[in-house]
Amino acid sequence: MRIYSIDFKNYRKSVDKCTLSINKQTLIVGKNNTSKTSVVEIMTKFLTNTSSFKISDFNYKIIKKSFVNDLYDKYKSGEKELLFKFPFIEMNISLEIDKEDNLASIKDLLYEFDNNEKIIIKCIYSLDKIEKIFSEFELYNEKFEDGKDKIDFYEFFLRNFYNYYSKKFYSTKPESDYLNEIELNYIYGLFNIFTISAQREVDDTSDNEKMTLSNAIWKFYQEKKKKSTGDLNSDDLFREAIEDIKEKLDDTYAKYFSDLINVLNEEIVNDDKNKKLNIVSDFDIENLLKKNSKVKYFFEDIALSESSNGLGYSNLLYIYIQIESFKFDIKSKNAVFNIVFLEEPESHLHPQMQSVFLYKINKMFQDSDICSIISTHSSYILQSSDINNINYFLNGENGLIIKSLRDFIEKEEYSGLKNIIDKYFILNTCDLFFADKVIFLEGMAERIMLPYFFAKYDLENKEKLSSQHITIFEVGGRHAYIFQDLVNFLEIKSLTITDLDSVVGTHNKSCPCDLSIKDLKTTNPTIKNWFGYKDKKLFITEIKDKYLTITSREKISDIENSFITFQLPINEETKWGRTLEEQFLIENDEWIIEHIGKLDSLSDAIPKIKKDYSGNDVNLTIATLTKEQLCQYCYEIIQEIEKSSFSLDIISLDGWEVPKYIMEGLQWLAK
């Protein structure tokens, strides 16, 4: 059996139901201040007796002053059924049960013989008795004759709600209204929860009082001693060694303190012949181990303290020691569900160590039933994960929203895309999950030139792109639409910069973007998918007629906020560029002619052109090249250049203009 998902509502930022998909390893990601720790907190508060709910745990929308006071007003007016209108916090744990699972371990959750494949544990923190809170509020105010000392019901609720609220547990099933009540202590025994918080005080200073790793080792010993079932019998493993030390110390004490002991016995302890004073060693094994067990690092014959290690290495060791300690806790509690929450394990770890972290954690858990839930800001950790394990947290207009990537992948239309997305994430950064905005690029030239496009945009506009958290993805025209659907699912504002890629004929032969060519069309799958032409031809004339305006290339709905830009005519031309490089030549023709001697990639390519697209002879020279020729033969010129070299030539000089279609996209994104 396994936990399939956890949903909760009315807790902190979650006024609507938020659902977290759970796997053996679950990752929680998102920008700062998106309540990623809410899952840890609400599970700890419901499923353990170590923490209780506070007034600040209720979502602020359900404890507004006007709403709470209105409940009392309705009570005084005689309205019934108010109990279920009081603020409450709810969490549901969805379990999946296999046929081979031992149902005896969850017997209290079962209330019928059949249909036990899916069970829901419903946890509710709610008001117990409505009459009690209202009557005691009135009794409280009756004590005060002076009206200024009386308080309203809202203030009374804030001060005293915990006296009238309690945790309640039920088992139920999907699409069922029946609630089978469960004892609180049974739930506590069902779950074993362990948290390794982000506030781990590992250090690399020479402060002997901290000794974080040594203290962790000491706690590990305590757990093992307290919860072992026979492999460690109290202090017996250490007793023999300590007895040897004691015997040697006693001999030394007898010799060293012999004069003092004789005087004390003769002069002071002489009233009883059977009484005798002596100085001997007396060890408290636990104090001895606590104060004298230290983590040391050995380099040949030299022993160094734990502070000699770097923060990252100490952090990793600390996490592993804590997890090993938790394993002893599992043996003693015998819980059905063992969950480790690990917050930001990447602290102080360099990128390579972050990349292998999940592998090491998986290795520790591979033979156990431990479920790990890891919150992280590390794109390197995400690269090592399965996309099914990722849950993305974001702040919506109505509070916290959780997006499960498992839900995205399981959609029928993406059933064949998981391998593509998985492989892409391995090869590229996962900064997507930490960005405010995203740009999808066509290729290498755009990647090289985009930072310079940003700089030029910032010089001309108030909204600065450089101050915004924008992630850039080079995905090419073939797969960009897949990731467009993903960012729409994640509700991230996105700009796609792609190429028109004009072609002609039944074999889709590459050709200039010239409307004089009959049946000119695009084969760019991103453009076709964007405008709903996935399985149909999309002709360039149709693009020119329908999609010249910004609004015609923009998608905005409840979960979409995205824009696509590509080469388009500027002044009703019938010929324009089909790629970034071509459009750059057309819009910077005068600048190109002026600087042609400094642009090696163009200088090398232009003399190589002997024929145009139609097969006509061409004779171009650097010395006589005109801007009209540059625009007329831009397609042929770009076919001869190495695109990355062209981009590097351009950014090495100043004075050129950003192509209009890209500037339009940046203006839209910056808002």
Summary of the structure (lengths in Angstrom):
residues: 671
radius of gyration: 35.5
end to end distance: 48.2
largest distance: 129.6
contacts: 1916
relative contact order: 0.08
helix: 46%
strand: 19%
